[in-house]
């Protein structure tokens, strides 16, 4: 098998980069509406989100899925032009 088939989509992307990108794209309010977890809705900060997400696997998976979906939609928009 080739290396490209085995490549993990988030390989090389840190959790801090993921949260930062989502925050830049959505902002805290919209991010809290997409994923209803307290670290996005009550006094959010990158640092507090990272602390929570590192300790909570189910929440981290939701954030990673939203990040991948956002990246996928972004590429589709670029190629439609």
Backbone bond lengths (Angstrom), bond angles and torsions (degrees), N, CA, C in turn:
res aa  C-N    CA-C-N  psi(-1)  N-CA   C-N-CA  omega(-1)  CA-C   N-CA-C  phi
1 X - - - 1.451 - - 1.517 110.36 -
2 X 1.287 116.09 147.13 1.459 119.45 179.49 1.515 110.48 -80.63
3 X 1.320 116.68 160.83 1.454 121.70 179.85 1.524 111.36 -66.33
4 X 1.318 117.63 -31.21 1.462 120.86 -177.73 1.524 111.84 -65.70
5 X 1.321 118.13 -35.45 1.462 120.95 179.68 1.521 111.42 -69.75
6 X 1.330 116.97 -30.78 1.458 121.05 -178.36 1.520 112.86 -89.34
7 X 1.302 118.07 -5.09 1.464 121.35 -175.40 1.526 111.37 -66.38
8 X 1.304 115.45 131.25 1.456 122.52 177.48 1.530 107.56 -81.19
9 X 1.345 118.85 134.43 1.468 120.89 -176.24 1.526 114.53 -57.52
10 X 1.323 117.95 -31.57 1.462 120.69 -177.28 1.521 112.21 -99.85
11 X 1.314 117.29 12.98 1.456 121.22 -179.45 1.522 110.24 -61.46
12 X 1.330 116.51 122.68 1.458 121.24 178.51 1.518 114.62 88.93
13 X 1.334 117.93 -2.39 1.462 121.68 179.35 1.533 107.53 -103.83
14 X 1.317 116.61 124.11 1.464 120.06 -179.76 1.523 110.52 -82.89
15 X 1.318 115.05 159.82 1.463 120.16 177.10 1.525 110.55 -61.92
16 X 1.306 116.60 -35.70 1.467 120.41 178.14 1.529 111.01 -63.84
17 X 1.320 117.66 -39.55 1.463 121.09 177.12 1.528 110.66 -65.94
18 X 1.326 116.24 -39.38 1.463 120.56 179.99 1.525 110.52 -63.58
19 X 1.323 116.33 -50.86 1.473 120.44 -178.80 1.528 110.35 -63.66
20 X 1.324 116.87 -41.44 1.462 120.78 178.80 1.519 112.29 -61.85
21 X 1.322 116.45 -43.62 1.469 120.53 178.99 1.517 111.61 -64.49
22 X 1.331 116.21 -44.09 1.467 119.41 179.36 1.520 111.21 -64.45
23 X 1.333 116.84 -39.95 1.462 120.40 177.82 1.531 110.73 -63.01
24 X 1.328 117.40 -44.24 1.468 120.71 179.31 1.526 111.07 -63.49
25 X 1.320 116.40 -38.06 1.463 120.40 -176.71 1.532 112.31 -76.52
26 X 1.337 116.87 -46.23 1.457 121.17 -173.62 1.525 114.41 -101.90
27 X 1.326 117.61 -34.95 1.462 120.96 -168.99 1.523 108.50 83.40
28 X 1.330 117.26 164.33 1.472 120.13 -175.25 1.522 112.33 -65.77
29 X 1.330 118.30 -41.14 1.468 120.26 -176.75 1.525 111.96 -61.35
30 X 1.307 116.65 -51.31 1.465 120.42 -179.05 1.522 111.31 -67.92
31 X 1.324 116.92 -36.10 1.460 120.68 178.30 1.525 110.22 -63.69
32 X 1.324 116.94 -40.27 1.460 121.47 176.55 1.515 112.98 -65.59
33 X 1.321 117.14 -27.22 1.466 120.65 176.67 1.525 111.31 -78.15
34 X 1.329 116.78 -35.97 1.469 120.89 177.97 1.523 111.26 -70.18
35 X 1.314 116.09 -44.13 1.462 121.65 179.74 1.526 106.98 -127.50
36 X 1.314 115.98 105.87 1.460 120.48 -175.21 1.526 110.89 -83.08
37 X 1.327 114.94 80.42 1.452 120.89 172.76 1.522 107.50 -126.88
38 X 1.297 115.06 147.36 1.462 121.69 -170.22 1.531 113.32 -59.15
39 X 1.328 117.37 -33.72 1.469 118.42 -176.89 1.529 112.05 -65.59
40 X 1.339 118.04 -17.57 1.462 121.17 176.70 1.525 112.45 -96.22
41 X 1.323 117.66 -17.20 1.464 119.81 -173.10 1.529 114.33 -108.50
42 X 1.311 118.59 -27.90 1.471 121.66 -176.24 1.521 110.48 -114.64
43 X 1.320 116.35 104.58 1.459 123.02 178.11 1.537 111.91 50.50
44 X 1.334 117.88 58.58 1.466 120.82 -174.51 1.525 113.57 -74.15
45 X 1.311 114.14 149.09 1.462 122.42 170.25 1.519 106.83 -152.37
46 X 1.301 116.76 158.03 1.462 120.65 179.51 1.528 109.00 -58.73
47 X 1.323 116.62 -45.61 1.459 120.83 -176.75 1.529 111.78 -60.99
48 X 1.331 117.53 -46.54 1.467 119.58 -178.97 1.531 111.15 -67.25
49 X 1.319 117.25 -36.09 1.463 120.71 177.61 1.516 111.01 -64.86
50 X 1.322 116.88 -43.91 1.461 120.48 179.36 1.523 111.22 -61.65
51 X 1.316 116.36 -43.11 1.466 120.66 179.16 1.525 110.25 -59.32
52 X 1.325 116.98 -48.13 1.462 121.55 -179.45 1.525 111.48 -64.97
53 X 1.326 117.11 -47.46 1.462 120.69 -175.12 1.525 112.43 -67.33
54 X 1.309 117.66 -31.30 1.467 120.31 177.65 1.525 111.82 -68.88
55 X 1.322 116.91 -26.24 1.464 121.47 -178.99 1.529 112.99 -95.47
56 X 1.332 117.56 -10.61 1.461 121.41 -171.49 1.531 110.49 -127.26
57 X 1.332 116.91 92.36 1.477 120.43 -175.51 1.530 114.93 -58.49
58 X 1.344 118.31 -38.48 1.464 119.05 -177.77 1.531 111.26 -65.69
59 X 1.325 116.90 -36.96 1.463 120.38 178.92 1.524 110.47 -71.58
60 X 1.316 116.22 -39.82 1.470 119.98 178.59 1.528 110.51 -60.68
61 X 1.329 117.40 -40.48 1.468 120.57 179.00 1.532 111.13 -62.31
62 X 1.324 116.63 -40.26 1.470 119.86 177.97 1.530 110.88 -63.07
63 X 1.315 116.62 -42.25 1.469 121.42 179.62 1.530 110.13 -65.33
64 X 1.324 116.62 -43.47 1.468 120.04 179.00 1.517 111.35 -63.88
65 X 1.335 117.48 -39.70 1.473 120.17 177.91 1.524 111.85 -64.12
66 X 1.330 116.77 -41.92 1.464 119.85 177.92 1.525 110.42 -64.39
67 X 1.312 117.00 -40.58 1.468 120.99 178.68 1.533 110.84 -60.83
68 X 1.329 116.45 -47.11 1.467 120.24 179.37 1.524 111.66 -63.38
69 X 1.325 116.78 -40.96 1.470 120.53 178.52 1.523 110.64 -64.89
70 X 1.314 116.80 -39.61 1.463 121.16 179.17 1.523 110.44 -65.79
71 X 1.319 116.62 -42.22 1.463 120.47 178.95 1.527 110.90 -65.05
72 X 1.323 116.10 -41.04 1.461 120.87 -179.87 1.527 111.25 -63.82
73 X 1.339 116.41 -43.96 1.473 120.15 178.50 1.522 110.61 -64.84
74 X 1.310 116.52 -37.47 1.460 120.20 179.68 1.512 111.98 -62.52
75 X 1.328 116.74 -42.45 1.463 120.24 178.57 1.518 110.87 -66.79
76 X 1.331 117.39 -39.25 1.461 119.67 178.88 1.522 110.92 -61.46
77 X 1.313 117.56 -40.66 1.462 122.04 179.87 1.523 109.54 -63.28
78 X 1.318 117.67 -41.01 1.468 121.31 -179.99 1.525 111.00 -64.55
79 X 1.308 118.45 -39.73 1.455 120.97 -176.05 1.523 113.09 -80.55
80 X 1.318 118.48 -16.92 1.470 120.23 179.68 1.515 111.99 -72.55
81 X 1.319 117.94 -22.52 1.456 120.99 -176.19 1.500 112.54 -74.20
